[in-house]
Amino acid sequence: QCLVAALMSVQCLDKVALRAFETLRDSTLDREVTLEAIAAMSTRELEQHLSTLNLFRVKAKYIRACADVIRHKFRGEVPRTVGALKTLPGVGDKLAHLVASVSYGGDEDGFAGIVVDTHVKRVAKRLGWAQAGDDVESVRMSVQARVKREEWEAATLGLIALGQRFCHAKAPACAACPVNASCPSA
């Protein structure tokens, strides 16, 4: 369910993705989004449940393809490691780290790391923790070096919230930002 919800959330407001996920979940027999439930749906039916989302046809394609790969390659079990998750269709670095953290509390060695989305990347750059041209993995390593390992989940959520509420891409609300006193970009 976490993997499907994550795939649905790409390029979408959280509240819109959550409503669509609830609609999808409520349409299933057991009120759970399982491999069997996805396999039992036609592509059209799956797309209808996702129709309120941006890129809903692409998302439906990836959800179905992930279900097929999980069923055949991973014997019906969603992979637990970031590396294995990244082999699934439509799952990149961000979603792999997110699913490993939320579903399993981390990767095989107990962590999945900071989840870097557009907000985390922007906030890290403005705080001086990352450089303009840094890729996602460089940003993750830079932020992780500044935050205690046991605080990575809270840091991820906090950085995302800062990016959504204050540190907007075009018009940051620096005066209202709770970290403006220590932010070199404020």
C-alpha positions, 0 to 999 in steps of 0.5 A, a space after each residue: 500500500 505504501 508503494 502504491 501511495 508513493 507512486 500516486 503522490 508523484 507530482 501531486 499535492 498530498 491531499 489529492 493523492 491521499 483522497 485518490 488512494 482512499 478511493 482506490 483502497 475503498 474499491 477493493 474487496 478487502 479495503 486493501 491495495 494488494 497485488 491481487 486487488 491490482 491484478 483483478 482490476 482492468 487498466 481502465 478501472 485502475 485509471 478511473 480510480 486515479 483520474 483525479 491525479 496528474 499523470 494518472 495514466 502513467 501512474 496506473 501503468 507503473 502501479 500495474 507494472 510494479 505489481 507484475 514485477 513484484 509478483 514474478 521477480 520478488 515472489 509477491 513480496 515488496 522489496 525491502 532495500 533501496 537498491 531492489 526498490 529502485 529496480 521497480 518500474 517508476 521507482 527512483 531514488 526518492 520513492 525507494 528511500 521513502 518506501 524503505 523508511 515508511 514501510 520497513 523503518 529503513 533499509 537492510 542495515 536499519 536506515 534508508 536515509 534522508 528522503 530528498 524531494 524538490 523541497 528538501 533539495 531547495 531548502 538544503 541549497 538555501 541553508 548552504 548545505 548543498 550546492 546548486 548543481 548537486 544531484 540528489 545523492 550528493 544532497 542526501 549525503 550532505 544533509 545526513 552529515 549534518 543531522 544525527 542518524 536517529 533524527 533523519 526521519 524527523 529532518 526529512 519531514 521538517 525540511 519538506 515542511 519548511 519547503 512547502 510552507 516557507 521556502 517556496 521556489 519563487 517567493 520564499 517567506 523568509 520573514 516568517 520562516 522559523 530558521 531565518 536567523 541561521 539561514 544565509 539566504 534569508 
